Amino acid sequence: MRTLRRIQWPLVVWLIVVWVLLWGKVTAGNVLTGLAVGVVLCLAFPLPPLELELRLHPVGLARFAARFVADLTVAGLRTVAQILGPGPLPCAVLAVPLRSRGDLMLTATAVAVSAVPGSAVVELQRSTSTLFVHVMSSRADAASLEQARDEVRRLERLVVRAFGTRAEIAELSSTDHGDPS
């Protein structure tokens, strides 16, 4: 009985889904074999328990989705104009310290930043919560680079307000200085 408690059942379910997808058919045999493979893998290679501190906040999620779609559209058009435009394409790698400390919020922010055209996360330093982001800019001056940093921080705020715990949102709000986004 103790062995069954060590098994992470959500992971086993995920492994069953992957197993069935690999075989291409949903059959009782594939599901049962996937269950057996998932249980054996979880027992043979135990992982630390996954503490998913994800909360969905409908209003924050709606704001994030709307702003993210707008960012994708504007950044896509801006990137096309920069690539097709004359002259050199100014790029920079920026260090952007984030206020979030949780792994999930750092990862979600990094994924959201990378999904926006014209930016890519080069590195994430977990110990300092710093994203290193490669950005294309219309100008290589200090003001446009600071604007790029502000866009990453704004995206972090939206991610935390959409998916963060109450403690993460409260900590973010205490350092926002009245920024409503």
matplotlib code that plots the C-alpha trace (Angstrom):
import matplotlib.pyplot as plt

x = [0.0, 2.9, 4.2, 1.0, 1.2, 4.6, 3.1, 2.2, -1.1, -1.4, 2.0, 0.8, -2.3, -0.1, 2.1, -1.0, -2.0, 1.5, 1.5, -1.9, -0.8, 2.4, 0.4, -2.2, -5.3, -7.4, -7.9, -8.3, -5.0, -3.1, -4.6, -3.8, -0.3, 0.2, -1.0, 1.6, 4.4, 3.5, 3.4, 6.7, 8.4, 7.1, 8.4, 11.7, 12.4, 10.7, 10.4, 10.1, 6.5, 5.1, 3.7, 1.6, 0.7, -1.4, -4.5, -6.7, -8.1, -10.8, -10.4, -6.6, -6.7, -8.9, -6.6, -3.6, -5.2, -6.4, -3.0, -1.1, -3.0, -2.5, 1.2, 1.5, -0.2, 1.7, 5.1, 4.5, 3.8, 6.8, 9.1, 8.1, 8.6, 12.0, 13.1, 11.9, 13.0, 16.3, 19.4, 20.8, 18.6, 19.5, 19.3, 20.3, 20.4, 18.8, 18.9, 15.5, 15.1, 11.7, 9.8, 8.4, 10.3, 8.2, 9.3, 5.9, 5.6, 9.2, 8.6, 5.2, 6.7, 9.6, 7.3, 5.1, 8.1, 9.5, 6.1, 6.1, 7.8, 11.0, 12.0, 13.6, 14.6, 18.3, 18.6, 16.8, 18.7, 16.5, 18.7, 18.2, 14.9, 16.6, 15.5, 18.1, 16.1, 17.2, 15.2, 14.9, 14.5, 13.7, 16.4, 19.4, 19.1, 18.7, 15.0, 13.9, 15.9, 14.2, 10.9, 11.6, 12.4, 9.1, 7.2, 8.8, 7.8, 4.3, 4.0, 5.2, 2.5, -0.2, 1.0, 1.1, -2.3, -3.7, -2.1, -0.4, -1.3, -2.7, 0.7, 2.4, -0.2, 0.0, 3.8, 3.6, 1.0, 3.2, 6.0, 3.8, 3.7, 0.1, 0.6, -2.8, -1.8]
y = [0.0, 2.3, 1.8, 3.0, 6.3, 7.0, 6.9, 10.2, 9.4, 12.5, 11.6, 8.0, 9.3, 11.5, 8.5, 6.5, 9.3, 9.4, 5.6, 5.5, 8.3, 6.4, 3.3, 5.4, 3.6, 3.8, 0.2, -1.5, -3.3, 0.0, 1.7, -1.2, -1.5, 2.2, 2.0, -0.8, 1.1, 4.3, 2.6, 0.8, 4.0, 5.9, 3.2, 2.7, 6.4, 8.3, 12.0, 14.6, 15.4, 18.1, 21.0, 22.8, 26.2, 27.3, 29.2, 30.5, 34.0, 34.6, 38.4, 38.2, 35.4, 37.5, 40.5, 38.3, 36.7, 40.0, 41.7, 38.7, 38.5, 42.3, 41.9, 39.0, 41.1, 44.3, 42.6, 40.4, 43.5, 45.4, 42.4, 42.1, 45.9, 45.7, 42.7, 44.1, 47.7, 49.2, 49.3, 47.1, 45.3, 46.5, 43.7, 43.4, 41.0, 42.4, 41.3, 41.7, 41.1, 39.7, 39.9, 36.4, 33.7, 30.7, 28.2, 28.1, 31.9, 32.2, 29.5, 30.9, 34.4, 33.0, 31.1, 34.1, 36.3, 33.8, 33.5, 37.2, 37.8, 39.7, 38.4, 35.2, 34.1, 33.2, 32.2, 32.3, 32.5, 30.9, 32.0, 35.7, 35.5, 37.2, 36.7, 37.3, 38.2, 38.8, 41.6, 43.2, 46.9, 49.7, 51.8, 50.7, 53.6, 53.3, 54.5, 51.7, 49.1, 50.2, 50.0, 46.4, 45.6, 47.3, 45.1, 42.0, 43.2, 44.0, 40.5, 39.1, 41.1, 39.8, 36.2, 36.4, 38.0, 35.3, 32.2, 33.2, 32.4, 35.0, 35.5, 36.0, 38.5, 40.4, 40.5, 41.7, 44.4, 45.6, 46.4, 47.7, 51.3, 51.7, 50.1, 48.6, 46.3]
z = [0.0, 0.7, -2.8, -4.3, -2.4, -3.9, -7.4, -8.9, -10.5, -12.7, -14.2, -14.8, -16.6, -18.7, -19.5, -20.5, -22.9, -24.4, -24.7, -26.5, -28.8, -29.7, -30.6, -32.5, -31.2, -28.1, -27.1, -23.7, -24.3, -25.1, -22.0, -19.7, -21.1, -20.7, -17.1, -16.4, -18.1, -16.3, -12.9, -13.5, -14.7, -11.6, -9.3, -11.1, -11.5, -8.7, -9.1, -6.3, -5.6, -8.0, -6.1, -8.7, -7.3, -10.2, -9.7, -12.5, -12.1, -14.8, -14.9, -14.9, -17.5, -19.8, -19.4, -20.1, -23.2, -24.7, -24.1, -25.3, -28.6, -29.1, -28.3, -30.8, -33.5, -33.0, -32.5, -35.6, -37.7, -36.1, -36.8, -40.4, -40.9, -39.3, -41.3, -44.6, -43.9, -45.0, -42.9, -40.1, -37.7, -34.1, -31.6, -27.9, -25.1, -22.0, -18.4, -16.9, -13.2, -12.4, -9.1, -9.3, -7.4, -8.1, -10.8, -12.4, -12.7, -14.0, -16.6, -17.7, -18.1, -20.1, -22.4, -22.9, -23.7, -26.1, -27.9, -28.8, -32.2, -32.0, -28.6, -27.3, -23.9, -24.0, -20.3, -17.1, -13.8, -11.2, -8.3, -9.1, -11.1, -14.0, -17.6, -20.3, -23.4, -27.0, -28.5, -31.9, -31.5, -33.9, -32.2, -30.2, -27.7, -24.0, -24.0, -26.4, -24.5, -21.3, -23.0, -24.0, -20.3, -19.3, -21.8, -20.2, -16.7, -17.9, -19.3, -16.0, -14.1, -16.4, -16.1, -12.3, -12.1, -14.4, -12.8, -9.6, -6.0, -3.7, -2.1, -5.5, -6.5, -3.2, -3.5, -7.0, -6.1, -3.3, -5.8, -8.6, -7.6, -8.9, -12.3, -13.1, -16.0]

ax = plt.figure().add_subplot(projection="3d")
ax.plot(x, y, z, "-o")
ax.set_aspect("equal")
plt.show()
